[in-house]
Amino acid sequence: MEKQIESQGLSRRKFLKVGGGITFLVSAVGLPALVFKKGELAESKQISAWVHLASDGSVTIYNPASEMGQGTMTALAAIFAEEMDADWSKVKIEDAPVEPDIYGIGWGGERGGSMLTVGSRSVSAHYNNLRQSGAQARYVLLSALAEKWGVDRKELKTDSGVVFHPKSNKKITYGEIVEFVKIPGSVPEIPDSDLKNPKDFKLIGKDYQRYDVPFKVDGSAVYSGDIHVPGMVYAAIVRSPVNGTQPELKNESAIRGIKGVLNLVSLKHGIGVVANSMETALKAKSMMEITWKGDTKAKSHNSQDAYEEYEALSKSSKTGSIVAQAGDLNRELPKAQKTIQADYKNDYIYHAQMEPLNAVAHVKADSAEVWVGTQAADGTRNDVANHLGLDFKSVNLHTCYLGGGFGRRSMTDFVIEAVDISKAVNLPVKLQWTREDDLQYGAFRPISLQKLEAGIDQNGNINSWKHVVIGTGGGLLGSGADIPFYDIPNKLIEVRNIDHGVRTKHWRAVGHGPNKFAIETFVDEIALEQKKDPYQLRRELMKNHPRELAVLDKVAEMAKWGSPVPDGRARGIAFAERSGSLAAGVCEISVDRSTGKIKVHKIWGSLDGGVVVHPANAKYQMEGSLVMGLSSVLFESITFKEGQVEQSNFYDYPILRMEDAPEEIILEIIPSTEKPTGIGEAGLPFMGAIISNAFAALTGTRLRHMPFTPEKVLEVLSS
Amino acid sequence: MQYSFILNGKPVQVTAEEDANLLWSLRERLKLTGTKFGCGVSLCGSCTVHIDGKPVKSCITSLSQAEGKRVTTIEGLSEDRSHPLQLAWIEEQVPQCGYCQSGQIMQAAALLAENPNPNREEIIKHMNGVLCRCGTYLRILKAIEKTAQKV
């Protein structure tokens, strides 16, 4: 290892001096010269890249995932600290450098995938890897100490950063070991039997505070918009109102004449203005007169007419892409004693993360530096490098906190814009999107029509299940459409897609939001039709799935399902899985029949997320996803007219405010020793159904089109 | 133009154009970035600061409106995160993404300064203009209620 370091032009001495302690890997934060060469990767993977231990005992653990509010920077560090047996009170957490070969993770948890932070996967994917890496860091320390003390490593015990040798009654802190520890050339894989017994966990499954919270109550947490670089200028962009159209600026000389405007930059999809202040950039942007050229596909898109197109497509005999099938639906459904059908709809919705997109970029002759809050650290670095024709090592990406991601910040469009403008003006640039930009040039959760049909056999059981999802957004449509936990012998679940030429994207829980709304509302409709309790019907359908059943039973018990409901209120129940986690919900609502306003008073939720690393935060993520889900179900709708988004800011795209938050949210996590699953989205998918189901119980009428705005409620009530 | 006001207890002077805005002056000229840009039209409250103790949306406030006044931002609410609301925010672990929380805390601080013991309805009415996308509303409420009881 020393040789390796020297061969890269940095002596071990310098390494130690720079680091002020020991980093268990050459690729440490603040040491950009120490980039891996390909041939070294195989060996370096065997030692821990995850921690820097200083002689004062402070422990810096590197966070491999984007922190966008989900709290995984704390949970991931806790997993590592648990097996390292570090003193949690001395742990600091820093973002890992953008080195996917080290900090990336594959979907199956294999090391060296991408650093993409999506799909609630951070804890579940990193769990084994970080336990292993933490245990390896401990191994390195204990091996060094064993050699120093001349004892058997296996005789050493640790407790929160202190090592004991019971035979000789000696003890030493991890910080003290830094003085003499040698970084070995390689570290063996620690067998599972040498990892901690879960009953000895001090962090995993326990209560501890989030690392980021103190920095978020005094304004010191750094988001990319907070970055200042010497000589930085400001940029804003007018983007195509109809996707694909191209700009022609009509009043260029007037814009250039505005005091403080430094330059204009033509982009394919818009025109950027660069100015010496943010105010001037925004003012110049608002004054640009642009003609938009080009006949694009999006121009013919009117979203409220799309449902008719979908209806027509649903009648096609050509099957779409199959999500799941079992038995022989086409043979059995026609034989059913009775069939039940229903259609569900959902409008486009917008991410509305509180921090409008922004990035700071400084493109130089043969390198680039970028500051951004992104869900795709390595993807952004690579996109920037490819865009500029640079080697990715020449792109220095500084990751920042994200003011919400929800899927929008896994795109890199806004970073490329900043890079293009910086390159054009040869200066560091802060690009700021306005809220209107963020909304109108959004990339939305797709609209869809969901056609469901169930066949009931002579015993009153659901024998056939047909679900056709028709919408736009291709692969975004199918997630969550399958129902593996409901045993129905014949099923056919398919997706049919029409490309409208507008921008669509993953939105928290992706297709699970619309699909679970349709599925779980339909189950409720079948139950009412069959005069069965909707909770009991689900129990029957999932009777061979004990984990799912336990989650459903838990929420029914918490909400005292079946007990009397206060006057003027009703409850609804639903079940949904997401990212491997199982969740069930019950809500209690009332409706103001004169205004059409739905009030959700209480929500109960149960969750099985396998081993839960940070239960307090896991519950809070579920609470957050319930509230965001509630917002989407009650209020949110993006519509297109001739390809143009009709909304522009929070006055015509309202999101939930405090007055509409539930009065109470009661959550429980089911204890489990199963592998961890994704939690950050698990509460969201059932929200549409629990509200529609409660509404049906209360009014005898059914809401089948999200969002459930007062207008739609009044329409349904009067029908 | 030259603007003078008291920022977080200290006199400051800012040179900026006539149409300079308070939010961008705080963030870009004075480099106090705890105050956030969220909507630009006074609909989300992420940019809330105090002028002479009253909560204002800095995104729609011109710098000239601060002239001669006392402006307080999240950075000036306390020197060391010790304002009772900041302590309550930590105790209740309120923030998720955190982006709106400076605005939430500043809005709440103005309420408690005026009405040390608000009821739930009063809190909701006062806080309703500050949006949170992560869904932290119930903990914000709890943190304010706990603080009110202690004050």
Contacts between the chains, C-beta under 8 A, distances in Angstrom:
chain1	res1	chain2	res2	distance
A	68	B	97	5.7
A	69	B	95	7.7
A	69	B	96	3.6
A	69	B	97	3.0
A	69	B	98	6.8
A	69	B	134	5.0
A	70	B	96	7.2
A	71	B	96	7.2
A	209	B	90	7.4
A	209	B	93	6.2
A	210	B	93	5.9
A	210	B	95	7.9
A	212	B	95	7.3
A	212	B	98	6.8
A	213	B	89	7.5
A	213	B	90	5.7
A	213	B	93	5.6
A	213	B	94	7.5
A	213	B	95	5.5
A	213	B	98	7.9
A	214	B	81	6.1
A	214	B	90	5.9
A	215	B	98	7.6
A	216	B	95	3.8
A	216	B	98	3.1
A	216	B	101	5.3
A	217	B	81	5.9
A	217	B	86	4.5
A	217	B	89	4.4
A	217	B	90	6.0
A	217	B	94	7.6
A	217	B	95	6.7
A	217	B	101	6.3
A	217	B	105	6.4
A	218	B	34	6.8
A	218	B	74	6.2
A	218	B	75	6.9
A	218	B	77	7.6
A	218	B	78	7.6
A	218	B	81	4.7
A	218	B	86	6.4
A	219	B	32	7.4
A	219	B	33	6.9
A	219	B	34	1.7
A	219	B	35	7.0
A	219	B	73	7.1
A	219	B	74	3.9
A	219	B	75	5.3
A	219	B	102	4.9
A	220	B	34	6.9
A	221	B	98	5.4
A	222	B	33	7.6
A	223	B	33	7.9
A	223	B	36	7.7
A	223	B	99	6.6
A	225	B	27	7.7
A	225	B	33	7.3
A	225	B	36	7.7
A	225	B	37	6.8
A	226	B	27	7.5
A	226	B	33	3.6
A	228	B	28	7.6
A	228	B	31	5.9
A	234	B	28	7.6
A	259	B	17	7.4
A	260	B	17	6.7
A	277	B	16	7.3
A	277	B	17	6.7
A	277	B	20	7.5
A	277	B	24	7.1
A	277	B	28	7.0
A	278	B	21	7.9
A	278	B	24	4.4
A	278	B	27	7.8
A	278	B	28	5.6
A	279	B	17	6.9
A	279	B	19	5.8
A	279	B	20	6.0
A	279	B	21	5.4
A	279	B	24	5.6
A	280	B	17	7.2
A	282	B	40	8.0
A	283	B	19	7.0
A	352	B	133	5.7
A	353	B	97	7.3
A	353	B	99	7.7
A	353	B	133	5.8
A	354	B	36	7.5
A	354	B	38	5.5
A	354	B	44	6.9
A	354	B	46	6.0
A	354	B	97	6.7
A	354	B	99	4.3
A	354	B	100	4.9
A	354	B	131	6.7
A	354	B	132	7.0
A	354	B	133	4.9
A	354	B	134	7.9
A	355	B	36	7.0
A	355	B	38	7.4
A	355	B	97	7.4
A	355	B	99	4.6
A	356	B	37	6.8
A	356	B	38	7.2
A	401	B	97	7.4
A	401	B	98	6.8
A	402	B	97	6.3
A	403	B	36	7.2
A	403	B	97	5.2
A	403	B	98	7.3
A	403	B	99	3.1
A	403	B	100	8.0
A	404	B	97	4.5
A	404	B	99	6.3
A	404	B	133	5.2
A	404	B	134	6.6
A	405	B	97	7.8
A	406	B	133	7.6
A	432	B	37	7.2
A	434	B	40	5.6
A	435	B	38	6.8
A	435	B	39	4.3
A	435	B	40	5.8
A	435	B	41	7.4
A	435	B	44	7.7
A	436	B	40	7.8
A	616	B	93	6.9
A	617	B	93	7.6
A	620	B	93	6.9
A	620	B	96	7.2
A	620	B	139	7.7
A	621	B	96	7.8
A	623	B	135	6.1
A	623	B	138	7.0
A	624	B	96	5.7
A	624	B	134	4.8
A	624	B	135	3.7
A	624	B	136	6.8
A	625	B	135	7.1
A	626	B	135	6.9
A	627	B	134	8.0
A	627	B	135	2.9
A	627	B	137	6.6
A	627	B	138	7.9
A	628	B	133	6.6
A	628	B	134	7.2
A	628	B	135	5.2
A	631	B	135	7.9
A	649	B	39	5.8
A	649	B	40	7.8
A	649	B	41	5.8
A	649	B	43	6.2
A	650	B	39	5.7
A	650	B	41	7.9
A	650	B	43	4.1
A	650	B	44	6.0
A	650	B	131	6.8
A	651	B	41	7.6
A	651	B	43	6.0
A	655	B	131	6.2
A	655	B	133	6.5
A	656	B	135	7.9
A	656	B	137	7.9
A	657	B	128	5.1
A	657	B	129	7.8
A	657	B	131	6.5
A	658	B	124	5.3
A	658	B	127	5.1
A	658	B	128	5.2
A	658	B	130	7.7
A	658	B	137	4.6
A	658	B	140	7.2
A	658	B	141	7.2
A	659	B	124	5.3
A	659	B	125	7.8
A	659	B	128	5.1
A	661	B	135	7.7
A	661	B	137	4.1
A	661	B	138	6.0
A	661	B	141	7.9
A	662	B	138	7.5
A	664	B	138	7.8
A	665	B	138	6.2
